[in-house]
Amino acid sequence: MKLPELEKPEKYVGLYVFDFGDHAGVGFTAQEVAELLESEKYKDGKVYKIHKAYPDGKLELKGVRAETFQLEAGMFFYSNNLETTRRDFKMLVNLAVKSPPPCRAKVNLAKYNDDKFVIALIYPAEYDDEVSSWLINGNYKTSGAAEAGIKAVRRYYDYKLEILKRHQLFAESKLISRSGEELLANVKLVVQR
């Protein structure tokens, strides 16, 4: 796969390279990649996330499985005390107000039973690294056990817990994702942005 030389490679960190087979495009958003993979024509494309960029133009890439763009990941913070869980829920919502998350996400405060509660933070799986960094940078901490991942989301949904509170988090996007005809009309460009 041959990649083009980029003028400011650092601005591509967090974006994606899409390998179409006959050429590759640099600078796709996660939403754009998801749409390309859903199309019949590009469903077999290979996807790489740009993790680092160096001044000489080299990029550090990490392969991303196509299925990742169809899944949800999550982080789950457990507590044995409702008041503690309510406080942690409020802290998470306040963090999102102060510093928007990297992607759209939902937060639920749910009850397993009288002495087990959970805060569920659920988001598109392709943003797993970014959401982790967002929580760390926002100094979000809870006192109980925690778990994360795609399988944890499936278990959470399977339990069909009583949702006591819910909140939708919205990202502050710096890039506007293209879709439909506009996206497909530009797939031959090697530099997307």
C-alpha positions in Angstrom: 0.0 0.0 0.0 1.5 3.3 -1.1 0.6 6.4 0.9 0.9 10.0 -0.3 3.2 12.5 1.3 1.3 14.7 3.7 2.0 18.4 4.3 1.0 18.4 8.0 0.9 14.7 9.0 0.1 15.5 12.6 -3.4 16.7 11.6 -4.3 13.1 10.4 -3.8 11.4 13.8 -7.0 9.8 14.8 -8.3 9.6 11.2 -8.2 6.5 9.0 -6.5 5.1 5.9 -8.8 3.1 3.7 -7.1 0.6 1.3 -9.4 0.1 -1.7 -7.1 -2.4 -3.3 -6.0 -0.4 -6.3 -5.2 2.7 -4.2 -5.5 4.0 -0.7 -7.0 7.2 0.7 -5.8 9.0 3.8 -7.9 11.1 6.1 -11.3 9.4 6.4 -13.4 9.9 9.6 -14.8 6.8 11.4 -18.3 7.6 10.1 -17.0 7.7 6.5 -15.2 4.4 7.0 -18.3 2.8 8.4 -20.3 4.0 5.4 -17.7 2.7 2.9 -17.7 -0.7 4.6 -21.5 -0.9 4.4 -21.4 -0.4 0.7 -21.4 -3.4 -1.6 -18.5 -2.0 -3.7 -16.1 -1.3 -0.7 -17.2 -3.9 1.9 -13.8 -5.7 1.5 -11.6 -2.7 2.0 -8.9 -2.7 4.6 -8.9 0.0 7.3 -6.0 1.4 9.3 -6.2 4.0 12.1 -3.5 6.7 12.2 -2.0 6.5 15.7 1.1 8.7 15.3 2.5 11.0 12.7 6.2 12.0 12.5 7.6 15.3 11.2 9.2 13.4 8.2 5.7 12.4 7.1 5.8 8.8 8.3 2.6 7.5 9.8 2.2 4.8 12.5 -0.9 2.8 11.5 -2.9 0.2 13.3 -5.2 -2.2 11.4 -8.9 -2.1 12.4 -11.2 -5.0 11.7 -14.2 -4.0 9.6 -16.6 -5.5 12.2 -15.4 -2.9 14.7 -17.4 -0.3 12.9 -20.6 -2.2 13.5 -20.2 -2.8 17.2 -20.6 -0.9 20.5 -18.0 -0.9 23.2 -18.5 0.2 26.7 -17.1 0.9 30.1 -19.0 -0.2 33.2 -18.4 1.2 36.7 -19.9 -0.8 39.5 -21.0 0.2 43.0 -22.8 -1.2 46.0 -24.3 2.1 47.0 -26.9 4.1 45.1 -25.8 7.5 46.3 -22.2 6.8 45.3 -23.4 5.6 41.9 -25.5 8.8 41.5 -22.5 11.0 42.3 -20.3 9.1 39.8 -23.0 9.4 37.2 -23.3 13.1 37.7 -19.4 13.5 37.6 -19.4 11.7 34.2 -22.2 13.9 32.8 -20.4 17.0 34.1 -17.1 15.9 32.5 -18.9 15.7 29.1 -20.3 19.2 29.6 -16.9 20.6 30.5 -15.0 18.6 27.9 -17.1 16.9 25.2 -16.3 13.2 24.6 -14.6 12.1 21.4 -17.8 10.6 20.0 -21.5 10.3 20.7 -22.2 8.1 23.7 -24.9 7.1 26.1 -24.6 6.9 29.8 -27.0 4.8 31.9 -27.3 4.4 35.7 -28.8 1.0 36.2 -29.8 -1.3 39.0 -28.9 -5.0 39.2 -30.5 -5.5 42.6 -30.8 -3.6 45.9 -27.1 -3.6 46.5 -25.5 -3.6 43.0 -25.6 -0.7 40.6 -23.7 0.2 37.4 -22.9 3.3 35.3 -22.8 2.1 31.7 -20.9 4.3 29.2 -21.6 2.9 25.7 -20.2 4.2 22.4 -19.1 3.1 18.9 -16.3 0.5 19.3 -14.0 2.4 16.9 -13.6 5.1 19.5 -12.3 2.8 22.3 -8.9 4.4 22.6 -10.2 7.9 22.4 -12.9 7.4 25.1 -10.2 5.9 27.4 -8.0 8.9 26.9 -10.9 11.3 27.5 -11.7 9.7 30.8 -8.1 9.7 31.9 -7.5 13.3 30.8 -10.8 14.3 32.6 -9.5 12.6 35.8 -12.7 10.5 36.0 -12.4 8.0 38.8 -14.9 5.8 40.7 -14.4 3.7 43.8 -15.8 0.4 42.7 -14.9 -2.3 40.2 -14.9 -1.6 36.5 -14.9 -3.6 33.2 -14.8 -2.6 29.6 -15.2 -4.0 26.1 -17.5 -5.3 23.4 -18.5 -8.4 25.4 -19.2 -6.4 28.5 -21.8 -4.5 26.4 -23.5 -7.7 25.3 -23.7 -8.9 28.9 -25.1 -5.6 30.0 -27.9 -5.8 27.4 -28.6 -9.4 28.2 -29.3 -8.6 31.8 -32.1 -6.2 30.9 -31.4 -4.1 34.0 -33.7 -1.4 35.5 -32.5 1.9 34.1 -32.8 4.6 36.8 -31.3 7.4 34.8 -30.0 8.0 31.3 -28.1 10.7 29.5 -26.9 11.2 25.9 -23.4 12.6 25.4 -22.6 14.5 22.2 -19.1 15.0 20.7 -17.8 18.3 19.6 -16.7 17.4 16.1 -13.8 19.3 14.5 -14.4 17.5 11.2 -17.6 17.1 9.2 -18.1 13.6 7.8 -19.3 13.4 4.3 -21.9 10.8 3.3 -23.7 9.4 0.3 -22.9 10.8 -3.1 -20.3 13.3 -1.8 -18.3 10.6 -0.1 -18.4 8.2 -3.0 -17.5 10.9 -5.5 -14.2 11.5 -3.6 -12.9 7.9 -3.0 -10.3 8.3 -5.7 -8.6 11.2 -3.8 -5.5 9.9 -2.0 -5.7 12.8 0.5 -9.2 13.2 1.8 -8.7 16.4 3.9 
